[in-house]
Amino acid sequence: MSAIDQPSIALTHVPIPTETDRRARWLRVARWTALATWAVVVVWRTVTDGFAFNRELLLLYICTGLAAASIGQGRRMLYVVRDWLPFALVLIAYDFSRGAALLVGTPTLWHWQADMDRWLFGGTMPTVWLQERLKLPEPPWWEVAISSVYMSFFILPYVVAAVLWLRNRDEWKAFVRLFVALSFTALVIYAIVPAAPPWAAARCTPTDVSGGPSDPGCMFRSARGVPDGGLLGSMQAVQPGANDWIERIVARGWRVLELHSASALIDQGQASVNLVAAIPSLHAGLSLGIAVFLWTRLNNVWRPVLVAYPLVMAFTLVYTAEHYVIDILLGWLLAAVVLAALWLFERRQAGRVSK
């Protein structure tokens, strides 16, 4: 056989991993190891201590998870603290808003909101009307839904922000502007115009709140036995076995699922924040703001949910005595003003870039 007829042997070139390849592989392993560790810790704490209804703990979970997912992504991990600092500042400012109200010294509103609700509904107090007809001795199944909707205020904004941070930084910036602008505007109003919620009005008489105190002793007792139902008015009818006074019942839906730890966390959180931050309702304003923000960013199939969310939130707040209807309307108005202002700002910024 000649040399020409001999079969040729093809040699396969095996590339030798470079230092960059080895580093990228190590970082990938480190990233997935960190994410797995983070997931195990979160699941373990959830199983042992319950869901993260505490906003500070939820924020810690999200930030550590984002930091783990950012390993090997350049400077992205360093941006976690910087980018999520505004959310932490909002939480701190909210906790200090009561002190700001005391510093300003404006008397707390106790009568105006109740009078406005009676005017809006022809003399009927919506919270009293709803609890007369719907409140049962034990929470029905649908109170699980309204407790969940109420708690979504403390969870949903941070989850939306986390998803946007991972997917689209420009969209994330737009959402942060909405969240911070809406929250800080509301906090300024709380400092200037402190206002008591319905559950507090049901516990206090006109004499108790003469002069507009921000934390009268009546706020910390039960509404049971308060003459004439306090400032809110007495219940004229009641379902068999249900208490015949207005109660703050937003957390009791969790009892249906035996989530007593969640209910305790809500009660603890409610006792530690500004109790006279009712006007405007930030629950109502932020729920509407999120719905409007996501309207064009989600598939059309989600639009019924986006319409229902702020409406169910409004029902929840009134039924559970967390807010008056006027608080909710003012919260929606605040959201509309902030959304319009941000839209104008973004249009102006886009115009400057195009020039």
HULINQUI-V662481 format. One record per backbone hydrogen bond with DSSP energy under -1.0 kcal/mol. CO is the residue of the C=O (numbers start at 1). NH is the residue of the N-H. If there is no record, write none. Layout:
CO_NH, CO_NH
This chain:
18_22, 19_23, 20_24, 21_25, 22_26, 23_27, 24_28, 25_29, 26_30, 27_31, 28_32, 29_33, 30_34, 31_35, 32_36, 33_37, 34_38, 35_39, 36_40, 37_41, 38_42, 39_43, 40_44, 41_45, 42_46, 43_47, 44_48, 45_49, 46_50, 51_53, 54_58, 55_59, 56_60, 57_61, 58_62, 59_63, 60_64, 61_65, 62_66, 63_67, 64_68, 65_69, 68_71, 70_73, 73_76, 75_79, 79_83, 80_84, 84_88, 85_89, 86_90, 87_91, 88_92, 89_93, 90_94, 91_95, 92_96, 96_100, 97_101, 98_102, 99_103, 100_104, 101_105, 109_196, 111_115, 112_116, 113_117, 114_118, 115_119, 116_120, 117_121, 118_123, 121_124, 125_129, 126_130, 127_131, 128_132, 129_133, 130_134, 131_135, 140_143, 141_144, 142_146, 143_147, 144_148, 145_149, 146_150, 147_151, 148_152, 150_153, 151_154, 152_156, 155_159, 156_160, 157_161, 158_162, 159_163, 160_164, 161_165, 162_166, 163_167, 164_168, 168_172, 169_173, 170_174, 171_175, 172_176, 173_177, 174_178, 175_179, 176_180, 177_181, 178_182, 179_183, 180_184, 181_185, 182_186, 183_187, 184_188, 185_189, 186_190, 187_191, 188_192, 189_193, 194_109, 195_278, 197_201, 198_202, 200_203, 201_231, 204_231, 205_209, 207_210, 209_212, 212_108, 216_219, 217_220, 218_221, 223_226, 226_229, 227_230, 239_242, 247_249, 251_254, 252_255, 253_256, 254_259, 255_258, 258_260, 259_263, 260_264, 261_265, 262_266, 263_267, 264_268, 265_269, 266_270, 267_271, 276_195, 281_285, 282_286, 283_287, 284_288, 285_289, 286_290, 287_291, 288_292, 289_293, 290_294, 294_298, 299_302, 300_303, 302_306, 303_307, 304_308, 305_309, 308_312, 309_313, 310_314, 311_315, 312_316, 313_317, 314_318, 315_319, 316_320, 317_322, 317_323, 318_321, 321_199, 324_328, 325_329, 326_330, 327_281, 327_331, 328_332, 329_333, 330_334, 331_335, 332_336, 333_337, 334_338, 335_339, 336_340, 337_341, 338_342, 339_343, 340_344, 341_345, 342_346, 343_347, 344_348, 345_349, 346_350, 347_351, 348_352, 349_353, 350_354
